[in-house]
Amino acid sequence: MQALNVWGEDLVPCSYDPLTGYYRDGCCQTDADDHGTHVICARMTQEFLIFSLQRGNDLMTPRPEYRFAGLEPGDRWCLCALRWKEALEAGVAPPVILDSTHANALEVLSLAQLKAHAWRPKEAGTP
């Protein structure tokens, strides 16, 4: 069965470069094994990356042993729903790519919260 996004449509891949997702398949897929609920496809910002580091989750430092090059502002990444909510409450939530955010995000956040932080390219052709 195809996973659904917050619109109830087929989940669109979040990122293949860097390769994201709990299953490292490019999508914010989830199941009962994903205790972090990595379902929010977000476009990284420097503010969020620093916030995450301060919370003990360093997403910037390369970890070659895990084939992880480290994230930079502008990269797309599947985030834990609760971490994104925590960032929202701290005023540093990164923009969300709604088509690539798993429907299970709605168990933690409202569609209105996600829509209010939807990523909108500033100019045509911006990835």
N, C-alpha and C positions, 0 to 999 in steps of 0.2 A: 504494500500500500504506500502510495506517495505521501510524504509529509506535507503538511499545509502551513502556509504563512498566516499572519494576523488577519489577512483579508479572506481567509478560507480558500485560497487558491494554492496551486502547486508552489512549494518552497523553491525559490530561486537561489542558486549558489551565491555565497557571500564572497569568497576569495580563494583563488588557487595560488596566488603569489602575493603575500605568503599563504601557504596552505593552512587553512583554518578548519575549525569544527572539532567537536569532541572525538570524532572518528577520523579526523584529518582527511576528509573527503571533499572539502571546499564548502560544505553546507552546515548550517546550524541545526543539524539533526540531533535528536535526543532519544533516550529511553531510560528505563529504570536504573541502568548502570551509571548514568551521568548524574552523579550526586550534586554537581555544581550547576546543573541545568544551563548549559552553554547554548542559549537559544536566541540571544540578541545580536544581530549583525550590526556592528557599529563601526564608524569611521573614526579612527584614533585621533586624539588631539594631544598636544603636549601636556595640557592641564590634567587630562585624565590619566595619562601614563605616569605622571608624577604622583597623582592621587593613589593610583594602584600600587606603586612602589612603596608609598608611605603606609599602605595597608598590608604590606608584606608579600605582594604579588608583583615581582619585577618582570614586566613584559618587554623591557627595553634591552636587557643584556643578552647577547647571543649565547645560546646553549647548544654548541655543535653536537654534543652527545645525544641530543634529542632532535637533531636536524631543525633547530630553531634559530633563525638569524637575528631575532630581536625585532620588535615593532618600532615603527617611526610614525610621526603624525601623517595622516592621510591613508595609512594602511587600514584595510578592513579586517575585522576579527570577530569571532563569535565569543561574546562575553556571557558570564554568568548573570542570570536575571537579577539575583539579589545584589551583586556588586554594582550593576548598572543603577539599580534603585538607590543604593547607598550613595553613588556618585550624584544621582539626581538630587537627593536630599542635601548634598554638600555643594550643589550648584556647579558641578563640573561634568555632568553626564555628556558623553560624546554623542554626536548625531547618529541616528538609527536609520538603517536601510530597511524599510518596512517589508518590501517584497521578499527579503532574505531573512526575516525574523520569524522564527517558528511560532506557531499558534500557542504553544505552551507558555510563552511569555505572558499571555493574558491571564494566567493563573496568579501572577505576581504583580503585574502592572495593568493599568487600564489602557485601552486603545487610545483614549484621549491623551494620556501621558506620553505614549510613544509617538503619536502624531504631532504633538507639540514640539518634539525633538527630532522630527524626521529630517534626514539629510536632503538638502536641496542644492544642487550644483549652482554655483554663482554665475557660471557662463556655460553656454552650450559646448559639449564636447569634453567637459571636465570629468575625469573618471570617478 
